[in-house]
């Protein structure tokens, strides 16, 4: 996750999201940098509009909260199903962290973080 945070910091400061810049941010934060993860992140973010992705992600929780305000049982069931899906996604992410380095090098899933 710290790799994504490094990219967000660079984006916010107007700096280019490059391997050297991401590595510099991570090293400054005291992170033991894995080059394959940096390369995968930079490749995954190459054609991503981070500002748009952040705006979309920020709007998603607000839309979910507004949708649940109706109070009907169907809405409650939908919210419970969404919560279950989120729990499953979190468990899957935790399992993905334990996979070998080859999967990290592929960058699979990073593009989904930003659209």
Long-range contacts (C-beta under 8 A, 24 or more apart in sequence): 2-26, 2-29, 2-31, 3-37, 3-38, 3-41, 4-41, 4-110, 4-113, 7-41, 7-45, 7-50, 8-50, 8-54, 11-50, 11-51, 17-42, 17-45, 17-50, 18-42, 34-101, 34-104, 36-101, 36-104, 36-105, 37-104, 37-105, 39-105, 39-107, 40-104, 40-105, 40-106, 40-107, 40-110, 41-107, 41-110, 43-107, 44-107, 44-110, 44-111, 44-113, 44-114, 45-110, 45-114, 48-111, 48-114, 48-115, 49-115, 50-114, 52-115, 53-113, 53-114, 53-115, 56-115
